[in-house]
Amino acid sequence: MDHYRELIKNKKRIVVKIGSSSLRHKETGDFDYIKLETLVRELCNIRNQGKDVILVSSGAIAAGKKTVHIPKEDEHKLEVKQACAAVGQARLMMIYERLFSQYGQVAAQILMTKNTIAADLNRFNARNTFIELLKLGVIPIVNENDTISTYEIEFGDNDTLSAIVAALVDADLLILLSDIDGLYTDDPRKNPDARYMPIVPELTEEIMAMGKATTGSDVGTGGMNSKLNAAKIATSAGADMIIANSRDVRILHRIMDGRDVGTLFLSHKDENFYLKDVVED
């Protein structure tokens, strides 16, 4: 296992996903600026090592809700979520832009829907945009385009989106920062006998069955089920994937140093993998 962790140091193109609940104070729902700044510093440090970095960041809808004071009974309406996303995405990017600029890095915004991947020309153009930004040393910040997303064209969770981005740009590592240390045989919050799994050599049917369509947060979306589906996409596309706890986002440099943190899913590139199929299933 140490051998596989050591290989992490050599990864050249890394996609990092962080969820809404990881960026906010649980008590108030407001942004945790210390955590945001630490996250940005970690990403900039990876970039300064000559590696390509892409951030997939949730938080737009939650930020918008907080800003315009949406009442609880209205917050699940589609049109309200779309409006909140429009407000929140601007605020989120403003914060990221300021933080990245403090460390001498340039950030760019990319918003995606399923149509970005399903349509051949859109997918081609999206990939070209990502690759050109990375050539320029820019750190793309990706989110679902919640302002126009409806059920038919939404990814539904940023775990899936981040895996699709990793496949689109030929990343060799996807890191999902979550509210759990990694993959367990059962939900450790409910079952004290749940066993932690530091490495998953292959995604068997038994492993996939461990996914539960639940989440420990009422802010974000996607539980272990979505993370395992993301692992299936990423590893089939040729990227290793790690699930790690976002409680301390400094875990990123520990991962990149090859330390034994988080659950590592080993890649098994499928020569028949076709990204368009993922969004058309």
Secondary structure, 3 states (H helix, E strand, C coil): CHHHHHHHHHCCEEEEEECHHHHECCCCCCECHHHHHHHHHHHHHHHHCCCEEEEEECCHHHHHHHHHCCCHHHCCCHHHHHHHHHHHHHHHHHHHHHHHHHCCCCEEEEEECHHHHHCHHHHHHHHHHHHHHHHCCCEEEEEECCCCCCCCCCCCCHHHHHHHHHHHCCCCEEEEEECCCCEECCCCCCCCCCCEECEECCCCHHHHCCCCCCCCCCCCCCCHHHHHHHHHHHHHHCCEEEEEECCCCCHHHHHHCCCCCCEEECCCCCCCCCHHHHHHC
